[in-house]
């Protein structure tokens, strides 16, 4: 993977900082990056893959469950420590607002599912969330929901984020990943202390409301005259057509009059403009209360099937130090949670969550669950501690433009 590092401005918000604010110093080798969809044609073909056959791949995807069930140890002394001064990045819309305490729980619009093809060539999903970025185009999740630790491939294939996803429905569109950023130690050593990722995404594209299945049928039956009646196509030159034809996913055909036609997707706008974006907090004291939002699925070790994975769930509790040596996790944080491992991977941990704006500060992502009291029920979720190393990865991604692929 290509390694990059960049830093931008940082904004402090009242109520969360324990001390002064300073951007941590990082070495250029700390950040690994890799392309997901290099251009608009590649991005459209990824979206078309998930939309094909009435979104069959989306509906048939299963929760990703790579290394989520781990024996973890609650550490009463020591634990993660800040590597510089505490810092925050405000949520989208909260740049000039102070944090406020929450009283009730309104679920955030920023959370959704990421879909991809795993090493087993099957469709899977994790949880992820939209976060603050200069171009409102950034998603945060677990590193294991981006980098393929099973096959040691660079990244998982056909990566997309869908906020508010529910049984094939994409209420705010589908957002194709453009570039993934992870920590070098996770990319190379699979170090759980660095198991986090930030992904820039293109503007969303909308699911074709009508005629999508008919288009594929008419192309297969070579009924060019009927295809010419569809307003969903656009005319392109031969070179562009050949590029689409080589990729093969987006509907395309040559009309009777010799015109080259490809499907015209509708732009849904930037991710953060549609659903908002959470802020970011790092180098915070362990022991803060957090809301965890995710899509847990699967069952507990005793066979209890507590969650379906269809709807967004939440838990609430204070963080504490955790170690999980089996996955090289020496500086983790945990919180009491009944979430099962399947589906909850990548769940967002938000401190100072405000119900009115449904925004807070991302301060963790679930990378595993554990049964710490040996009663065959998962009782703890754990995350990497968000320190200056985390901010370095975020800083490398937060100012990069993506644009539209429609």
VENWOZI-V38766 format. One record per residue. N is the residue number from 1. RES is the residue in one letter. PHI is phi as a letter, one per 40 degrees, with the letter a starting at -180 (999 if undefined). Layout:
n->N res->RES phi->PHI
n->N res->RES phi->PHI
//
This chain:
n->1 res->X phi->999
n->2 res->X phi->c
n->3 res->X phi->b
n->4 res->X phi->b
n->5 res->X phi->a
n->6 res->X phi->a
n->7 res->X phi->b
n->8 res->X phi->b
n->9 res->X phi->c
n->10 res->X phi->b
n->11 res->X phi->b
n->12 res->X phi->c
n->13 res->X phi->b
n->14 res->X phi->c
n->15 res->X phi->g
n->16 res->X phi->b
n->17 res->X phi->c
n->18 res->X phi->c
n->19 res->X phi->a
n->20 res->X phi->c
n->21 res->X phi->b
n->22 res->X phi->a
n->23 res->X phi->c
n->24 res->X phi->c
n->25 res->X phi->c
n->26 res->X phi->b
n->27 res->X phi->c
n->28 res->X phi->c
n->29 res->X phi->c
n->30 res->X phi->c
n->31 res->X phi->b
n->32 res->X phi->b
n->33 res->X phi->b
n->34 res->X phi->a
n->35 res->X phi->c
n->36 res->X phi->b
n->37 res->X phi->b
n->38 res->X phi->c
n->39 res->X phi->a
n->40 res->X phi->c
n->41 res->X phi->c
n->42 res->X phi->c
n->43 res->X phi->c
n->44 res->X phi->c
n->45 res->X phi->c
n->46 res->X phi->c
n->47 res->X phi->c
n->48 res->X phi->c
n->49 res->X phi->d
n->50 res->X phi->c
n->51 res->X phi->c
n->52 res->X phi->c
n->53 res->X phi->f
n->54 res->X phi->f
n->55 res->X phi->f
n->56 res->X phi->c
n->57 res->X phi->c
n->58 res->X phi->c
n->59 res->X phi->c
n->60 res->X phi->c
n->61 res->X phi->c
n->62 res->X phi->b
n->63 res->X phi->c
n->64 res->X phi->c
n->65 res->X phi->b
n->66 res->X phi->c
n->67 res->X phi->f
n->68 res->X phi->c
n->69 res->X phi->c
n->70 res->X phi->b
n->71 res->X phi->c
n->72 res->X phi->b
n->73 res->X phi->b
n->74 res->X phi->c
n->75 res->X phi->b
n->76 res->X phi->c
n->77 res->X phi->b
n->78 res->X phi->g
n->79 res->X phi->g
n->80 res->X phi->c
n->81 res->X phi->b
n->82 res->X phi->d
n->83 res->X phi->b
n->84 res->X phi->a
n->85 res->X phi->c
n->86 res->X phi->c
n->87 res->X phi->a
n->88 res->X phi->b
n->89 res->X phi->b
n->90 res->X phi->c
n->91 res->X phi->c
n->92 res->X phi->c
n->93 res->X phi->g
n->94 res->X phi->b
n->95 res->X phi->d
n->96 res->X phi->b
n->97 res->X phi->b
n->98 res->X phi->c
n->99 res->X phi->c
n->100 res->X phi->b
n->101 res->X phi->c
n->102 res->X phi->c
n->103 res->X phi->b
n->104 res->X phi->b
n->105 res->X phi->b
n->106 res->X phi->b
n->107 res->X phi->c
n->108 res->X phi->c
n->109 res->X phi->c
n->110 res->X phi->c
n->111 res->X phi->c
n->112 res->X phi->a
n->113 res->X phi->b
n->114 res->X phi->b
n->115 res->X phi->b
n->116 res->X phi->a
n->117 res->X phi->b
n->118 res->X phi->c
n->119 res->X phi->c
n->120 res->X phi->c
n->121 res->X phi->g
n->122 res->X phi->b
n->123 res->X phi->c
n->124 res->X phi->b
n->125 res->X phi->a
n->126 res->X phi->b
n->127 res->X phi->c
n->128 res->X phi->a
n->129 res->X phi->a
n->130 res->X phi->c
n->131 res->X phi->b
n->132 res->X phi->d
n->133 res->X phi->a
n->134 res->X phi->d
n->135 res->X phi->b
n->136 res->X phi->f
n->137 res->X phi->b
n->138 res->X phi->b
n->139 res->X phi->b
n->140 res->X phi->b
n->141 res->X phi->a
n->142 res->X phi->c
n->143 res->X phi->c
n->144 res->X phi->c
n->145 res->X phi->c
n->146 res->X phi->b
n->147 res->X phi->c
n->148 res->X phi->c
n->149 res->X phi->c
n->150 res->X phi->c
n->151 res->X phi->b
n->152 res->X phi->f
n->153 res->X phi->c
n->154 res->X phi->c
n->155 res->X phi->a
n->156 res->X phi->c
n->157 res->X phi->c
n->158 res->X phi->f
n->159 res->X phi->c
n->160 res->X phi->b
n->161 res->X phi->b
n->162 res->X phi->b
n->163 res->X phi->c
n->164 res->X phi->g
n->165 res->X phi->d
n->166 res->X phi->a
n->167 res->X phi->f
n->168 res->X phi->g
n->169 res->X phi->c
n->170 res->X phi->b
n->171 res->X phi->c
n->172 res->X phi->b
n->173 res->X phi->g
n->174 res->X phi->b
n->175 res->X phi->b
n->176 res->X phi->c
n->177 res->X phi->c
n->178 res->X phi->b
n->179 res->X phi->a
n->180 res->X phi->b
n->181 res->X phi->b
n->182 res->X phi->b
n->183 res->X phi->c
n->184 res->X phi->d
n->185 res->X phi->c
n->186 res->X phi->c
n->187 res->X phi->d
n->188 res->X phi->c
n->189 res->X phi->b
n->190 res->X phi->f
n->191 res->X phi->c
n->192 res->X phi->c
n->193 res->X phi->c
n->194 res->X phi->b
n->195 res->X phi->c
n->196 res->X phi->a
n->197 res->X phi->a
n->198 res->X phi->b
n->199 res->X phi->b
n->200 res->X phi->c
n->201 res->X phi->b
n->202 res->X phi->c
n->203 res->X phi->d
n->204 res->X phi->c
n->205 res->X phi->b
n->206 res->X phi->c
n->207 res->X phi->c
n->208 res->X phi->d
n->209 res->X phi->c
n->210 res->X phi->b
n->211 res->X phi->g
n->212 res->X phi->c
n->213 res->X phi->c
n->214 res->X phi->c
n->215 res->X phi->d
n->216 res->X phi->c
n->217 res->X phi->c
n->218 res->X phi->c
n->219 res->X phi->c
n->220 res->X phi->c
n->221 res->X phi->c
n->222 res->X phi->g
n->223 res->X phi->c
n->224 res->X phi->c
n->225 res->X phi->c
n->226 res->X phi->c
n->227 res->X phi->c
n->228 res->X phi->c
n->229 res->X phi->c
n->230 res->X phi->c
n->231 res->X phi->c
n->232 res->X phi->c
n->233 res->X phi->b
n->234 res->X phi->b
n->235 res->X phi->c
n->236 res->X phi->b
n->237 res->X phi->c
n->238 res->X phi->c
n->239 res->X phi->c
n->240 res->X phi->c
n->241 res->X phi->d
n->242 res->X phi->c
n->243 res->X phi->c
n->244 res->X phi->c
n->245 res->X phi->c
n->246 res->X phi->c
n->247 res->X phi->c
n->248 res->X phi->g
n->249 res->X phi->c
n->250 res->X phi->c
n->251 res->X phi->d
n->252 res->X phi->a
n->253 res->X phi->a
n->254 res->X phi->b
n->255 res->X phi->c
n->256 res->X phi->c
n->257 res->X phi->c
n->258 res->X phi->g
n->259 res->X phi->c
n->260 res->X phi->c
n->261 res->X phi->b
n->262 res->X phi->b
n->263 res->X phi->c
n->264 res->X phi->b
n->265 res->X phi->c
n->266 res->X phi->c
n->267 res->X phi->c
n->268 res->X phi->b
n->269 res->X phi->g
n->270 res->X phi->c
n->271 res->X phi->d
n->272 res->X phi->c
n->273 res->X phi->c
n->274 res->X phi->c
n->275 res->X phi->b
n->276 res->X phi->g
n->277 res->X phi->a
n->278 res->X phi->c
n->279 res->X phi->c
n->280 res->X phi->b
n->281 res->X phi->b
n->282 res->X phi->a
n->283 res->X phi->f
n->284 res->X phi->c
n->285 res->X phi->c
n->286 res->X phi->c
n->287 res->X phi->h
n->288 res->X phi->c
n->289 res->X phi->c
n->290 res->X phi->b
n->291 res->X phi->c
n->292 res->X phi->b
n->293 res->X phi->b
n->294 res->X phi->a
n->295 res->X phi->b
n->296 res->X phi->c
n->297 res->X phi->a
n->298 res->X phi->g
n->299 res->X phi->b
n->300 res->X phi->c
n->301 res->X phi->d
n->302 res->X phi->c
n->303 res->X phi->g
n->304 res->X phi->c
n->305 res->X phi->c
n->306 res->X phi->c
n->307 res->X phi->b
n->308 res->X phi->c
n->309 res->X phi->g
n->310 res->X phi->c
n->311 res->X phi->b
n->312 res->X phi->c
n->313 res->X phi->b
n->314 res->X phi->a
n->315 res->X phi->b
n->316 res->X phi->a
n->317 res->X phi->i
n->318 res->X phi->c
n->319 res->X phi->c
n->320 res->X phi->a
n->321 res->X phi->c
n->322 res->X phi->b
n->323 res->X phi->b
n->324 res->X phi->b
n->325 res->X phi->d
n->326 res->X phi->c
n->327 res->X phi->b
n->328 res->X phi->f
n->329 res->X phi->b
n->330 res->X phi->b
n->331 res->X phi->b
n->332 res->X phi->b
n->333 res->X phi->b
n->334 res->X phi->b
n->335 res->X phi->a
n->336 res->X phi->c
n->337 res->X phi->a
n->338 res->X phi->c
n->339 res->X phi->d
n->340 res->X phi->c
n->341 res->X phi->c
n->342 res->X phi->c
n->343 res->X phi->g
n->344 res->X phi->c
n->345 res->X phi->d
n->346 res->X phi->g
n->347 res->X phi->d
n->348 res->X phi->c
n->349 res->X phi->b
n->350 res->X phi->b
n->351 res->X phi->c
n->352 res->X phi->f
n->353 res->X phi->c
n->354 res->X phi->b
n->355 res->X phi->c
n->356 res->X phi->c
n->357 res->X phi->c
n->358 res->X phi->f
n->359 res->X phi->b
n->360 res->X phi->a
n->361 res->X phi->b
n->362 res->X phi->c
n->363 res->X phi->b
n->364 res->X phi->i
n->365 res->X phi->b
n->366 res->X phi->c
n->367 res->X phi->b
n->368 res->X phi->a
n->369 res->X phi->b
n->370 res->X phi->a
n->371 res->X phi->c
n->372 res->X phi->c
n->373 res->X phi->b
n->374 res->X phi->f
n->375 res->X phi->b
n->376 res->X phi->g
n->377 res->X phi->b
n->378 res->X phi->c
n->379 res->X phi->b
n->380 res->X phi->b
n->381 res->X phi->b
n->382 res->X phi->b
n->383 res->X phi->a
n->384 res->X phi->c
n->385 res->X phi->c
n->386 res->X phi->c
n->387 res->X phi->b
n->388 res->X phi->c
n->389 res->X phi->c
n->390 res->X phi->c
n->391 res->X phi->c
n->392 res->X phi->c
n->393 res->X phi->c
n->394 res->X phi->d
n->395 res->X phi->c
n->396 res->X phi->c
n->397 res->X phi->b
n->398 res->X phi->c
n->399 res->X phi->b
n->400 res->X phi->c
n->401 res->X phi->c
n->402 res->X phi->b
n->403 res->X phi->g
n->404 res->X phi->b
n->405 res->X phi->b
n->406 res->X phi->c
//
